[in-house]
Amino acid sequence: MTQGAVGFVGLGVMGEPMCRNLKAKCGRRVLAHDIDPAPLARLAAHGVEELADAAAVCAASEVVFVSMPSGKVLDELVHAASGLLAPAHAGQVFVDLGTSPVKLTRALGAEFAARGAHWLDAPVARTRAAAEAGTLSVMVGGEAEVFARVKPLLGCFATEITHCGTLGAGQVVKILNNMVLFETVAALSEARAIAARAGVDARLLFETLAKGSADSFALRNHGLKAIVPAEFPLRAFSVEYALKDLEYALELATDGGVEAGGARRVEKIFHDAIERGLGARYHPVISTLLGS
């Protein structure tokens, strides 16, 4: 693809390091916007150029990456007066890096296609540390030819890039990835509580499980690095964000006629955590509600 400018809108916990890695590795101008001036100031030191609003980024960029906290915020950004849809033009590629509802993804794809532009869903997985290191996993939905055009750019901040199928398929895979993660964190929380009541240390338990068939990414990261030391910081993947993604999964389950009883139980746990004032904490904080 031609070496046009690359835009980036949304510089939050994940967006800022993704944008920084993109600029460091892509060899192009990177134009960015966020409502918070702080990440823009930090990224300026790396050569990222600040523009006044999302529409300005869109108008000047060949490819536009978008990293929003929810589908609702994404929809508002697209349709705002200074948003993404109005200045979109033929040949442009828009890449949604956030986790968004599948129905919204396909609706946005149709709106941008009417202008001759392309929309890809490319939600990212793994932790904030992976975003900093440029080792994210990305699940992409959309036309294969368009995916091939932007894959080198995705490779600036991801080491695992999977084309999952047509538009919306990336979101389906990411949403179900998170559903399985949340259910696993709940299972780890219960195991920790049971072990404590039986007189077995939680760290010993998890380190031993990691050597057997119960091993998982969730165990080694959420279990050993959050549940065991009881570290549930702010500005991490919070209970509120987790609930949002789980609700997307339950919407898919309902549409497909699947009960998803395990996911619905975790949904209740998330609601309980929010009612107790824990909604802004890193989501493994639910372990504090499941025994001691």
Protein Blocks (a to p, Z undefined) as FASTA:
>chain_A
ZZbddddehjafklmmmmmmmmmmnopacddddfblklmmmmmmnopacdfblklmmmmp
fbdcdddfbfklmmmmmmmmklmklmpcehiacddfbdcdfklmmmmmmmmmmnopacdd
dddedjfklmmnopaccddeddfklmmmmmmmmmmmpcbdcdfbdehjlmmmmmmmmmmm
mmmmmmmmmmmmmmmmnopafklmmmmmmmmmkbcfklmmmmmmmmmnopacehiacfkl
mmmmmmmmmmmmmmnopaklmlmmmmmmmmmmmmnopmmpcfklmmmmnoZZ
